[in-house]
Amino acid sequence: MQNDPQSAPMRAAIVPVTPLQQNCTLLWCTRTMRGAFVDPGGDLPKLRAAAQQHGVTIEKILITHGHIDHCGSAGEFARELGVPIEGPHEADRFWIARLEDDGRKYGVRGHPFEPDRWLVDGDQVTVGNLTLDVYHCPGHTPGHVVFHHPESKFATVGDVLFQGSIGRTDFPMGNHQDLLDSIVAKLWPLGGETVFVPGHGPLSNFAHERRTNPYVSDSALA
């Protein structure tokens, strides 16, 4: 995330993890240097090194949804760090319950866990002095949530939206129309300048996707 560390209230670093190259986000409050990992799916030594490199003290773990590459190692990491887990929405409880089985299938370590706080639409989470808004965005999974920091025009959206694509909806309890509705009703109103970190692949912004995304551009949905 390119911003001036002297003036920006928040900074973020992307650390791809697991064989599925999931974008784990380390985000932190520049005033307090306290931070959170969003979706620490695995490769914990890489994540520890990233926090150390940036001088960030981790105070919590945030989860967008219950898929193995996003939260397989979250419970283990939270215990090690002595920090709480917040998210996703409780509708993804069944995904988190099957993390061990899914881990065997995908060759990723997976451990079921109970978040310290399930999130719902309209909740807020804090990281240092930052406050992020929570949006429930079902479709890819029924309990998927998105985290948005309005002041930074920054969102971490998990597998709801990608540069040039959208999340798969062929998993159990996925729903294509729900996903489209989530993007249009929850993400677009956050503003075109909002830069987002998707669960995989390069960053983009909402204006670019509204112009060019073959699934959810204004012309595709017209």
N, C-alpha and C positions, 0 to 999 in steps of 0.2 A: 504494500500500500504506500503510494508516494505522497507523503505529506511532510510538512516542516516540523521536525521533532521539537523545535523550540516553542511553537505556538499551538500545535495540535493537541487536543485533550486526550485523544486516543491514538494508539499505533497498533498495527497488526502485522504479523508475519505468517506466511503460509508454509506448512510442513507436510508434504505428501507422505502418507503412511499406508502400509499394507501392500500386498501384491496388486490390489485394486487401485492403488494410487489415489487414495481419498485425501482431499484437501483438509487437513486438520488446521484450524486457525488458532494461533496464539494472539490474543488481543489484550492490551493493557492500558491502564490509566497512566498518562505521563507524569501526572502530579504526584501520585503515590507509588508508582512502579509496582502496583499490584495488578495481577492479571488472571485470566481464565483461559483454559483450553476449550475450544469448541470442537466436539467430535474426535476425541483421542481414540481412534480405532485400533491402534497398535504401534509397534516400533517405539516403545517407551524410551529407550536410550536416546533416540533422535529428539524426542520431545523434551527430555530433561536437558539435553545439550542446548536446545533452542532457548529455553527459559534462562539458562545460565548465561548464554551468549548475550542476551538482551538485558540481563540484570533484573529479571522479573520474578517477583514472589507470587506463586500461584495460590489463589485463595478459593477457587471453585472450578468445577467442570460443568460445562453446558452441553446439552445433547439435543440435536435437531430431530433425530428419529432413531428407531430401534434396530437398524440394520447393522450387521456384523462389522462392516468396514468403518462404520461411524462410531460404534460404542463397544466393540468387543472387549477392549482393555480398560474401559472406563472405571469399572468397579475396582479392579486391581490397582489402578493408578490412584483413585481417590483414597483407598485404604493406605497406600504407601505415603501419599502426601498429607493425609489427615484432613482432607477437604470435602465439602459436600458436593453432591451431584444435583443439578437442577435441569429438568426436562427429561424426556419430551412430554407430550400430552399422554394421559393415561391410556388412551386408545391403542397405544403401541406396547402395552404391557406384554401382550402375547409374543411380540417379536423379541423382546428382551428375555423372556422365559426360555426361548429356544436358541440362545446365542451359542451354547456349547455344541449343539447339533449342527447349526449353520457353520460354525468354525471348522468342524471336521470336513464339511462339504467344500469349503472355499480355501482350506489350508491356512486359516487365520485363527489365532487364539481367541476364544470367546468365553466369557464368564457372565452368567446372569447376575443382575444386581437390582436393588431397589433404590430408585432415586430418593434423595432427601426431600425433594419437592417436585411433584408433577406440575406441569404448567398448563394454563388455559389461555385462550385468546384474551388479550387485554392486560395480562400480567406484565410486570416489569422485573428485570433482574439487575442487580448492581455488580459492578466490578470496580474496585477502588472507589473513586468519586463519580464514575460513569453510571448512567442509567440507560439500559437498553429495553426497548419495547418488544413484547412477545406477540407474534401473530400465529394463530393456529391455521395451518395450510394443508389440509388433507388432500389425498389423491394418490401420491406415490406410496405413502402409508397413511393409515387413518389418524395417527397421532403426531404427524409431522408438525414441527414449529419452526419459525424463522425469527432471528434476532436482528433488531434494527437500532442503530444509534443515529438519531436524527441530526444531531449537531455535526457529525462527521459525514453525513450522507453515505452511510455504509451499512450493508446488510450481509449477514451470512445465512444462506438460504438452503443449505443441504442439497438434497436431490429434487427440489421442486423445479428449478430452472437452471439451464446451462447456457453458455454461449452457443447460440444456434440450435438449441434443442430443449427438451423438457424431460422430466423424470419418467421412468417406466411406470406403467400402471397395470402390468400383468402379474404382479405379485399378489399373494393373498390379501384381500380387502383393499386392493388398489382400485381406483375409480378415475377414469379418464376425464369425465365431465367435472368431477370434484376438483381435479388438478387444474383444469383450465379456469374454473371459477375462482380458485385460490389465487392464481396468478393475476387475473384481471381485477378481482375485487380487493385483494390484500396487498399485492406488490406494486402494481402500477400507481396507485394513489400515493405511494411513498416518494414519487418524483423521479423524473427521467435522469437526473444527475446522479442518482444513487448508484454507487459502485457496489457490486455484489460478488461475494466469494461463493461459487457453486461447490457442490460436493466433489466434483472432478473437473479437470481441465482449467482453461484460462479464465481470468476475471472478465467481467463485462459490466455494462450499466443498463438500466431499465430502458432508457431512450433507444439505445442501439437495438435491443431485443424487440421493442415495439415496432421498429422500422424493418428489421431484417429476419427475425426468427420465423422459420417456416411453419411453426405450430401455433404461435401466439402473437404474431405481429398484428397490427390493426387490420392490415389488408387480408391476412389469413383468416381472421375471425369475422370479417365483414359479411 
